[in-house]
Amino acid sequence: MSKLLYYDLRERIIRHAVVVLTNLFKKIPMELDLASLYSIKSFADNVKKHYKEINLLINNAGVAFPNKKRVETKDGFEVHFGVNHLGHFFLTNLLMELLAASSNSCSRVVIVTSSLHEKGVLNLNDLNSVRTATRYNLYANSKLANIYFAQELAKRVKSKNIRVYACCPGWIYTRLFRHSFKWYHYFLVAPVAFFFMRSPKQGAQTPIYCATEPDLEIETGLLYRDCMHYNSRVIFYDNVATKLWEETQNMINKIIK
């Protein structure tokens, strides 16, 4: 009962916030393709032209092609790693100056990962998955990279008054895995998914919690699920986080001179 009341209260807050924000702020659409480093750079340059600060950045984009042959980004990166991790990594770093300039008590970066990160493996010698990863693990690998990115980013920007949070939204009934099934599978899966998966509104609760909860200002670099700390079954290593950061930056530097 308390959980239902909690969600109901939060939904009322969200509905009210949408009305208030619509009246207070102007929404400006900007084109961004996370599968292209040049598109990311163009987007970031455009943001810098219009804004002096950023208070909140939520990295929520994601792709999943588990039943397809190898798919690559426009820059030749395996698409799960390229979009889900590398694209967010590049975007966040390009916007770092504006995040550090926030007039709030602190700015926040929320990185949306998945519980499937516990199935992931990072091969630092083959991050582009040319040789080692099976197509079924590529999504999970990218979600594991998300958490390592959040941990390393938190260490690097703490002195800049930027807080970083990784979060698992849960199994949500969206079109993320639309490439995983044939069209007729949806007629079989949809009734079951309706009862066991979360709605997009329910799935948004933990990202919103990380983005807005005042008590989280004293925390950074942690993982959350169901609006609370989540202890992953993965053992994380600082040296892996640092190495992933360095290798990711090297991959970007080969494209963006």
Contacts in CASP RR format, 6 or more apart in sequence:
PFRMAT RR
TARGET T0000
AUTHOR 0000-0000-0000
METHOD contacts of the structure
MODEL  1
MSKLLYYDLRERIIRHAVVVLTNLFKKIPMELDLASLYSIKSFADNVKKH
YKEINLLINNAGVAFPNKKRVETKDGFEVHFGVNHLGHFFLTNLLMELLA
ASSNSCSRVVIVTSSLHEKGVLNLNDLNSVRTATRYNLYANSKLANIYFA
QELAKRVKSKNIRVYACCPGWIYTRLFRHSFKWYHYFLVAPVAFFFMRSP
KQGAQTPIYCATEPDLEIETGLLYRDCMHYNSRVIFYDNVATKLWEETQN
MINKIIK
7 202 0 8 1.000
7 205 0 8 1.000
10 205 0 8 1.000
10 208 0 8 1.000
11 201 0 8 1.000
14 201 0 8 1.000
14 204 0 8 1.000
14 208 0 8 1.000
28 50 0 8 1.000
30 43 0 8 1.000
30 46 0 8 1.000
30 47 0 8 1.000
31 39 0 8 1.000
31 43 0 8 1.000
32 39 0 8 1.000
32 40 0 8 1.000
32 43 0 8 1.000
32 91 0 8 1.000
33 39 0 8 1.000
33 40 0 8 1.000
33 74 0 8 1.000
34 40 0 8 1.000
34 61 0 8 1.000
34 62 0 8 1.000
34 82 0 8 1.000
34 83 0 8 1.000
34 87 0 8 1.000
34 88 0 8 1.000
34 91 0 8 1.000
35 63 0 8 1.000
35 73 0 8 1.000
35 74 0 8 1.000
35 75 0 8 1.000
35 79 0 8 1.000
35 82 0 8 1.000
35 83 0 8 1.000
36 73 0 8 1.000
36 74 0 8 1.000
36 75 0 8 1.000
37 75 0 8 1.000
37 87 0 8 1.000
37 90 0 8 1.000
37 252 0 8 1.000
37 255 0 8 1.000
37 256 0 8 1.000
38 256 0 8 1.000
40 87 0 8 1.000
40 90 0 8 1.000
40 91 0 8 1.000
40 94 0 8 1.000
41 90 0 8 1.000
41 94 0 8 1.000
41 256 0 8 1.000
43 91 0 8 1.000
44 91 0 8 1.000
44 94 0 8 1.000
44 95 0 8 1.000
47 54 0 8 1.000
47 95 0 8 1.000
47 98 0 8 1.000
48 95 0 8 1.000
48 97 0 8 1.000
48 98 0 8 1.000
51 98 0 8 1.000
52 98 0 8 1.000
52 101 0 8 1.000
53 98 0 8 1.000
53 99 0 8 1.000
53 101 0 8 1.000
53 102 0 8 1.000
53 103 0 8 1.000
53 107 0 8 1.000
54 95 0 8 1.000
54 98 0 8 1.000
54 99 0 8 1.000
54 101 0 8 1.000
54 102 0 8 1.000
54 107 0 8 1.000
55 102 0 8 1.000
55 103 0 8 1.000
55 104 0 8 1.000
55 107 0 8 1.000
55 108 0 8 1.000
56 107 0 8 1.000
56 108 0 8 1.000
56 109 0 8 1.000
56 110 0 8 1.000
56 211 0 8 1.000
57 92 0 8 1.000
57 95 0 8 1.000
57 99 0 8 1.000
57 107 0 8 1.000
57 108 0 8 1.000
57 109 0 8 1.000
57 110 0 8 1.000
58 109 0 8 1.000
58 110 0 8 1.000
58 112 0 8 1.000
58 207 0 8 1.000
58 211 0 8 1.000
59 88 0 8 1.000
59 91 0 8 1.000
59 92 0 8 1.000
59 109 0 8 1.000
59 110 0 8 1.000
59 111 0 8 1.000
59 112 0 8 1.000
59 146 0 8 1.000
60 110 0 8 1.000
60 112 0 8 1.000
60 207 0 8 1.000
61 83 0 8 1.000
61 84 0 8 1.000
61 88 0 8 1.000
62 83 0 8 1.000
62 84 0 8 1.000
62 176 0 8 1.000
63 79 0 8 1.000
63 80 0 8 1.000
63 83 0 8 1.000
63 84 0 8 1.000
63 176 0 8 1.000
64 80 0 8 1.000
64 139 0 8 1.000
64 176 0 8 1.000
64 177 0 8 1.000
64 179 0 8 1.000
64 180 0 8 1.000
65 71 0 8 1.000
65 79 0 8 1.000
65 80 0 8 1.000
65 135 0 8 1.000
65 138 0 8 1.000
65 179 0 8 1.000
66 135 0 8 1.000
66 136 0 8 1.000
66 138 0 8 1.000
66 139 0 8 1.000
66 177 0 8 1.000
66 179 0 8 1.000
66 180 0 8 1.000
67 135 0 8 1.000
67 179 0 8 1.000
67 180 0 8 1.000
67 181 0 8 1.000
68 135 0 8 1.000
68 179 0 8 1.000
69 135 0 8 1.000
70 78 0 8 1.000
70 129 0 8 1.000
70 135 0 8 1.000
71 78 0 8 1.000
71 79 0 8 1.000
72 78 0 8 1.000
72 79 0 8 1.000
73 79 0 8 1.000
73 82 0 8 1.000
73 83 0 8 1.000
75 82 0 8 1.000
75 255 0 8 1.000
76 128 0 8 1.000
77 86 0 8 1.000
77 128 0 8 1.000
77 251 0 8 1.000
78 128 0 8 1.000
78 129 0 8 1.000
78 130 0 8 1.000
78 133 0 8 1.000
78 138 0 8 1.000
80 138 0 8 1.000
80 139 0 8 1.000
80 141 0 8 1.000
80 142 0 8 1.000
81 127 0 8 1.000
81 128 0 8 1.000
81 129 0 8 1.000
81 138 0 8 1.000
81 141 0 8 1.000
81 142 0 8 1.000
81 145 0 8 1.000
82 142 0 8 1.000
83 142 0 8 1.000
84 139 0 8 1.000
84 142 0 8 1.000
84 143 0 8 1.000
84 145 0 8 1.000
84 146 0 8 1.000
85 142 0 8 1.000
85 145 0 8 1.000
85 146 0 8 1.000
85 149 0 8 1.000
85 248 0 8 1.000
86 248 0 8 1.000
86 251 0 8 1.000
86 252 0 8 1.000
88 111 0 8 1.000
88 146 0 8 1.000
88 149 0 8 1.000
89 149 0 8 1.000
89 245 0 8 1.000
89 248 0 8 1.000
89 249 0 8 1.000
89 252 0 8 1.000
90 252 0 8 1.000
92 109 0 8 1.000
92 153 0 8 1.000
96 157 0 8 1.000
96 160 0 8 1.000
96 162 0 8 1.000
99 107 0 8 1.000
99 109 0 8 1.000
99 157 0 8 1.000
99 160 0 8 1.000
99 162 0 8 1.000
100 107 0 8 1.000
100 157 0 8 1.000
100 160 0 8 1.000
100 161 0 8 1.000
100 162 0 8 1.000
102 161 0 8 1.000
102 162 0 8 1.000
105 161 0 8 1.000
105 217 0 8 1.000
106 161 0 8 1.000
106 162 0 8 1.000
106 163 0 8 1.000
106 217 0 8 1.000
107 161 0 8 1.000
107 162 0 8 1.000
107 163 0 8 1.000
108 162 0 8 1.000
108 163 0 8 1.000
108 164 0 8 1.000
108 165 0 8 1.000
108 210 0 8 1.000
108 211 0 8 1.000
109 150 0 8 1.000
109 153 0 8 1.000
109 157 0 8 1.000
109 162 0 8 1.000
109 163 0 8 1.000
109 164 0 8 1.000
109 165 0 8 1.000
110 165 0 8 1.000
110 166 0 8 1.000
110 167 0 8 1.000
110 207 0 8 1.000
110 210 0 8 1.000
110 211 0 8 1.000
111 146 0 8 1.000
111 147 0 8 1.000
111 149 0 8 1.000
111 150 0 8 1.000
111 153 0 8 1.000
111 164 0 8 1.000
111 165 0 8 1.000
111 166 0 8 1.000
111 167 0 8 1.000
112 146 0 8 1.000
112 166 0 8 1.000
112 167 0 8 1.000
112 168 0 8 1.000
112 169 0 8 1.000
112 207 0 8 1.000
113 143 0 8 1.000
113 144 0 8 1.000
113 146 0 8 1.000
113 147 0 8 1.000
113 150 0 8 1.000
113 166 0 8 1.000
113 167 0 8 1.000
113 168 0 8 1.000
113 223 0 8 1.000
114 139 0 8 1.000
114 140 0 8 1.000
114 143 0 8 1.000
114 146 0 8 1.000
114 168 0 8 1.000
114 169 0 8 1.000
114 170 0 8 1.000
115 168 0 8 1.000
115 170 0 8 1.000
115 171 0 8 1.000
115 225 0 8 1.000
116 139 0 8 1.000
116 140 0 8 1.000
116 143 0 8 1.000
117 140 0 8 1.000
117 143 0 8 1.000
117 144 0 8 1.000
117 146 0 8 1.000
117 147 0 8 1.000
117 168 0 8 1.000
117 232 0 8 1.000
117 234 0 8 1.000
118 140 0 8 1.000
118 232 0 8 1.000
118 233 0 8 1.000
118 234 0 8 1.000
119 137 0 8 1.000
119 140 0 8 1.000
120 137 0 8 1.000
120 140 0 8 1.000
120 141 0 8 1.000
120 143 0 8 1.000
120 144 0 8 1.000
121 133 0 8 1.000
121 137 0 8 1.000
121 140 0 8 1.000
121 141 0 8 1.000
121 144 0 8 1.000
122 141 0 8 1.000
122 144 0 8 1.000
122 145 0 8 1.000
122 148 0 8 1.000
122 240 0 8 1.000
122 244 0 8 1.000
123 129 0 8 1.000
123 132 0 8 1.000
123 133 0 8 1.000
124 240 0 8 1.000
124 243 0 8 1.000
124 244 0 8 1.000
124 247 0 8 1.000
126 132 0 8 1.000
126 133 0 8 1.000
127 244 0 8 1.000
127 247 0 8 1.000
127 248 0 8 1.000
127 251 0 8 1.000
128 251 0 8 1.000
129 138 0 8 1.000
129 141 0 8 1.000
133 141 0 8 1.000
144 234 0 8 1.000
145 244 0 8 1.000
146 166 0 8 1.000
147 166 0 8 1.000
147 223 0 8 1.000
147 232 0 8 1.000
147 234 0 8 1.000
147 236 0 8 1.000
148 236 0 8 1.000
148 240 0 8 1.000
148 241 0 8 1.000
148 244 0 8 1.000
149 241 0 8 1.000
149 244 0 8 1.000
149 245 0 8 1.000
149 248 0 8 1.000
150 164 0 8 1.000
150 165 0 8 1.000
150 166 0 8 1.000
150 221 0 8 1.000
150 223 0 8 1.000
151 166 0 8 1.000
151 221 0 8 1.000
151 236 0 8 1.000
151 238 0 8 1.000
151 241 0 8 1.000
152 241 0 8 1.000
152 242 0 8 1.000
152 244 0 8 1.000
152 245 0 8 1.000
153 164 0 8 1.000
153 221 0 8 1.000
154 163 0 8 1.000
154 164 0 8 1.000
154 220 0 8 1.000
154 221 0 8 1.000
155 221 0 8 1.000
156 245 0 8 1.000
157 164 0 8 1.000
158 220 0 8 1.000
162 220 0 8 1.000
163 216 0 8 1.000
163 217 0 8 1.000
163 219 0 8 1.000
163 220 0 8 1.000
163 221 0 8 1.000
164 220 0 8 1.000
164 221 0 8 1.000
165 210 0 8 1.000
165 216 0 8 1.000
165 219 0 8 1.000
165 220 0 8 1.000
165 221 0 8 1.000
165 222 0 8 1.000
165 224 0 8 1.000
166 221 0 8 1.000
166 222 0 8 1.000
166 223 0 8 1.000
166 224 0 8 1.000
167 206 0 8 1.000
167 207 0 8 1.000
167 209 0 8 1.000
167 210 0 8 1.000
167 223 0 8 1.000
167 224 0 8 1.000
167 225 0 8 1.000
168 206 0 8 1.000
168 223 0 8 1.000
168 224 0 8 1.000
168 225 0 8 1.000
168 230 0 8 1.000
169 198 0 8 1.000
169 203 0 8 1.000
169 204 0 8 1.000
169 205 0 8 1.000
169 206 0 8 1.000
169 207 0 8 1.000
170 198 0 8 1.000
170 203 0 8 1.000
170 206 0 8 1.000
170 225 0 8 1.000
171 196 0 8 1.000
171 197 0 8 1.000
171 198 0 8 1.000
172 197 0 8 1.000
172 198 0 8 1.000
172 199 0 8 1.000
172 200 0 8 1.000
172 202 0 8 1.000
172 203 0 8 1.000
173 193 0 8 1.000
173 194 0 8 1.000
173 197 0 8 1.000
173 198 0 8 1.000
173 199 0 8 1.000
173 200 0 8 1.000
174 200 0 8 1.000
181 189 0 8 1.000
205 226 0 8 1.000
205 227 0 8 1.000
206 224 0 8 1.000
206 225 0 8 1.000
206 226 0 8 1.000
206 227 0 8 1.000
209 216 0 8 1.000
209 224 0 8 1.000
209 227 0 8 1.000
210 216 0 8 1.000
210 224 0 8 1.000
213 227 0 8 1.000
222 229 0 8 1.000
223 229 0 8 1.000
223 230 0 8 1.000
223 231 0 8 1.000
223 232 0 8 1.000
224 230 0 8 1.000
END
